[in-house]
Amino acid sequence: MFDAELQKNNCVEWIRDFFEKNGKDCNAVVGISGGKDSSVVAALCVQALGRERVIGVLMPCGVQHDIDMAELLVQHLGIKSHIVNIEAAVRGLTEHIPVELSTQSRVNLPARIRMAALYAVSQSYNGRVANTCNLSEDWVGYSTRYGDAAGDFSPCSGFTVTEVKAIGRALKLPDVLVDKVPIDGLSGKTDEDNLGFTYDELDRYIRTGEIKDAEKKARIDRLHELNKFKLELMPAFKPVL
């Protein structure tokens, strides 16, 4: 039932409207990983603004084994790009924090440094940073707060993984980018291995409420409740004056 062509066109118009209201003549700055989400977001921005107003930023942490996928996207779209290797920044910060970092802190640190790099590039290019999250990942908190969950505008956070892939095909992106299996880059495990369920199962549950495995349903519900705070504005005390 998902009309990828219609949703692609609607999203392109939404991006144009965002820039008209929030940065006329500004550039879209997109962190390019080589995965489906950043590929689709960058392609949508190109359709909305033209390739001359889209800047890709590739941010390996040391050696990135699949950086060729990010380079493929840049070449396919014909956009300007920069490579910012964040390894030294991650190492420098880690070495100067005077406490033993937790495992999760070490996992999230590169994502937060990448976002700092994106904003540095964006402010130097009169830009607006694109958020590349999708609804499926947001639903279960599979993103880093103030890392990849940040940004100025979010074209795909209303679409599930299944829907993002369909839009990628409507955009005529190379299949290798649309169907690339996401890997966490640390343990060598896929996102689905880490989550404990497939995106197909998650997407169907989000859209229809249907899921066969009671344990997986309970896990999805628990992750959703635990991570709702990531999608909400920071609580702020409102004094009565």
Secondary structure as UniProt FT lines:
FT   HELIX           4..22
FT   TURN            24..25
FT   STRAND          27..31
FT   HELIX           36..49
FT   HELIX           51..53
FT   STRAND          54..58
FT   TURN            65..66
FT   HELIX           67..77
FT   STRAND          80..83
FT   HELIX           87..96
FT   HELIX           103..124
FT   TURN            125..126
FT   STRAND          127..130
FT   HELIX           135..139
FT   TURN            140..141
FT   TURN            145..149
FT   TURN            157..158
FT   HELIX           161..170
FT   TURN            171..172
FT   HELIX           175..178
FT   HELIX           191..195
FT   HELIX           199..208
FT   HELIX           214..227
FT   HELIX           228..231
//
